Amino acid sequence: MDRRRCLRVLGGAAIAPAVAGCSADLPAEAVQAWQGPAASEADLRRWALAYAILAPHSHNLQSWVVDLRQPGEITLLCDPQRLLPETDPFSRQIMMSHGTFLELLDIAARERGHRPEVELFPQGAYASNKVDARPVARVRLVPDASVRRDPLFAQVMRRRTNREAYEPREPAPAALQAIAAAAQAPGLRTGFTTNADNASMGRQRAIAAEAWRIELTTPRTIMESYRLLRVGPGEIARHRDGLTINSPMLRAMDMLGLFDRSKAPGPDDYATKSQLQQFNEKLAATPAFFWMASEGNDRATQVNAGRAYVRAQLAATAHGLAMQPLSQALQEYPEQAKPYAQVHELFGAKPPQQVVQMWARLGHGPAIGPSPRRALSSRA
């Protein structure tokens, strides 16, 4: 085997965790936001927003934009340049990601004795198939001595989306109860599957594996992820978003032109096969799954599902548990039609009236670092 071919093969094995968006030892400026607001921050809105920008977002796109021109108000908008048209064609997951932002904003404001008044889509909701320039929400922070602090605030800085392999031990029943309680919302059902239901666990692993295979081997969907890859400290620090790769081998390959981000790998390429194998191994070791299904699927429901999900993730964090969304089977592009139907049938949801908004791996994961975050100043 010649040296060039050897590098390609070795590199393929390292691409798998990177495309999943996992990397360690990121540049300090890329994760500066995780230090929290400056002690000197006098504007309550900016103080609370410093926590809101730590919310999880699909593909780590961070499509949140805030308008602070109106005193005492925060207007939240969606950046139309930061969408996922191939894997999230109706921007359902983007709207959920705005819900996670609003929930962390809410929790942070309560920490400072303010009651958030959130008005969703004050100028009207988006159509079901597009996002436009109208705001997602308008928020007023009202002083209220009766407001109670939310204990989940303590988990905001600790929250991670953990894509690593989980330990085989199952979550404790008390932890599952706490997650379900945290995620309670009108019109939303939640559930868990553990190894006590071996048949359902096997079915879910098979659906998740097939959905991941579809996304990896559909050129336009895997290229959407490739376009959001940030390779090496320079790109990571410059963008502070997307999916990060910071391993020395991949950085060297990229510099040498041996890691081609301009075209999708073939279904039989080593890079594709190794990613499938690693993902299947993680699924096989996953001890539990968590899901949420809603009545209806309008824009407000999507946002509120995001709010419920981040609360579930914060509660999981409080109990030492990790979560990773299994978003592929819930995506509405044509190639995913079969996994989409299967996962909805499994959880007793009948689209379009009932929709599975979230499905996630759940378990005890290894310690990982935070993901990059764009500065608050880049959004306001």
Secondary structure, DSSP 8 states (H G I E B T S, - for coil): --HHHHHHHHHHHHHHHHHTT--SS--GGGGGGGG-S-TT---HHHHHHHHHTTS--GGG---EEEE--STTEEEEEE-TTS--TTTSTT-HHHHHHHHHHHHHHHHHHHHTTEEEEEEESTT----TT---SS-SEEEEEEE-TT----GGGGGTTT--B--S---SS---HHHHHHHHHHT--TTEEEEEEETTSHHHHHHHHHHHHHHHHHHHHSHHHHHHHHTTEEEHHHHHHHH--SEEE--HHHHHHHHTT-S--SS---TTSHHHHHHHHHHHHHHHH--EEEEEEEE---HHHHHHHHHHHHHHHHHHHHTT-EEEE--GGG--SGGGHHHHHHHHHHTT--TTTEEEEEEEEEE------------GGGT-
